[in-house]
Amino acid sequence: MTRTKVSPLLLCLSILSAACTKELRYTKEELLARTQAADPTATVILPRNMEEGASCMSYTSGCVSAHTVKVRQLELIAVEFMSTTEAIHAAKKYRGFYLRNWFLDDVSGEPSLERFVVEKLEAKKP
């Protein structure tokens, strides 16, 4: 039986390339912490019952969860997706903003919220 030697350089490059291609995502807690760092009064609004509140049924496939967030006394919907690609697709479709794997809805047309998500959260509009 013959053994093939793997070059240490090739092994290191393979490991580094796999590590570098990992997509950056925010968890719900990380997004909320980032939002609250910019606006300490920001809160997630819990629906009164299961029929109320934001829902993935209103958005494209790939939606993981949807949450209503109150920022600067205004509400927006933060929609979590599995990937940045899906969040960008939703942002294009609904003409909103995205931040990594999150789509931020009900922001466009509200100057105060638009400034907040662009300047404080570094969200982008595709």
C-alpha positions in Angstrom: 0.0 0.0 0.0 1.4 3.4 -1.0 0.9 6.5 1.1 0.5 9.9 -0.4 2.2 12.7 1.5 0.3 15.9 2.0 2.3 19.0 1.9 2.1 20.9 5.2 1.7 24.1 3.1 -1.2 22.7 1.2 -2.8 21.5 4.4 -2.5 24.9 6.0 -3.9 26.6 3.0 -6.9 24.3 2.9 -7.7 24.9 6.6 -7.3 28.7 6.1 -9.5 28.8 3.0 -12.2 26.8 4.8 -12.1 29.1 7.8 -12.1 32.3 5.7 -15.2 31.3 3.7 -17.4 31.0 6.8 -20.3 33.4 6.4 -20.7 36.0 9.1 -24.1 35.9 10.8 -25.8 37.6 13.7 -27.9 35.8 16.2 -31.0 37.5 17.4 -29.2 38.3 20.7 -26.2 39.8 18.8 -28.4 42.0 16.6 -30.4 43.2 19.6 -27.2 44.0 21.6 -25.8 45.9 18.6 -29.1 47.8 18.3 -29.2 48.6 22.0 -25.6 49.8 21.9 -26.7 52.4 19.4 -30.1 53.1 21.1 -30.3 51.9 24.7 -34.1 52.2 24.6 -34.5 49.7 21.7 -36.7 46.7 22.6 -38.2 43.7 21.0 -42.0 43.9 21.1 -43.6 40.6 22.1 -47.0 39.9 20.4 -50.0 39.6 22.7 -50.9 36.3 21.1 -49.8 33.9 18.4 -51.9 35.5 15.6 -50.3 38.9 16.1 -46.7 40.1 15.4 -44.3 39.5 12.6 -44.2 36.2 10.9 -42.1 34.3 8.3 -45.2 33.7 6.3 -45.0 37.3 5.1 -41.5 36.9 3.7 -39.5 34.8 1.2 -38.3 31.3 1.7 -35.3 30.9 4.0 -36.9 33.0 6.8 -35.9 31.7 10.2 -37.8 34.2 12.4 -39.3 37.6 12.4 -39.4 40.1 15.2 -40.9 43.6 15.7 -38.3 46.0 17.2 -39.0 49.4 18.6 -36.2 51.9 17.8 -36.4 55.6 18.4 -40.1 55.3 19.2 -40.7 53.7 15.7 -41.2 50.1 14.8 -39.3 48.0 12.3 -39.4 44.3 11.5 -36.1 42.4 11.8 -36.3 39.2 9.7 -33.6 36.5 10.2 -32.5 34.4 7.3 -30.1 31.4 7.1 -27.7 33.3 4.8 -26.7 36.8 3.7 -27.8 35.9 0.2 -31.3 35.2 1.3 -31.4 38.5 3.3 -30.2 40.4 0.2 -32.9 38.7 -1.9 -35.6 39.8 0.6 -34.1 43.3 0.8 -34.3 43.6 -3.0 -37.8 42.1 -3.2 -39.3 44.3 -0.5 -37.0 47.3 -1.1 -35.5 47.3 2.4 -32.2 47.1 4.1 -30.0 44.1 5.1 -27.4 43.4 7.7 -25.5 40.2 7.3 -28.2 37.5 7.5 -31.0 39.9 8.6 -33.5 41.8 6.5 -34.8 45.0 8.0 -38.4 45.8 6.9 -40.6 48.9 7.4 -37.5 51.1 7.4 -37.6 52.6 3.9 -39.5 55.9 3.7 -38.9 56.6 7.4 -35.9 59.0 7.4 -35.1 58.6 11.1 -35.0 54.7 10.9 -33.1 54.8 7.6 -30.4 57.0 9.1 -30.3 54.8 12.2 -29.8 51.4 10.3 -27.3 52.9 7.9 -25.2 55.0 10.3 -25.5 52.9 13.5 -26.0 49.4 12.3 -24.1 49.7 9.0 -27.0 48.1 7.1 -27.1 48.3 3.3 -29.7 48.7 0.6 -29.0 46.4 -2.4 
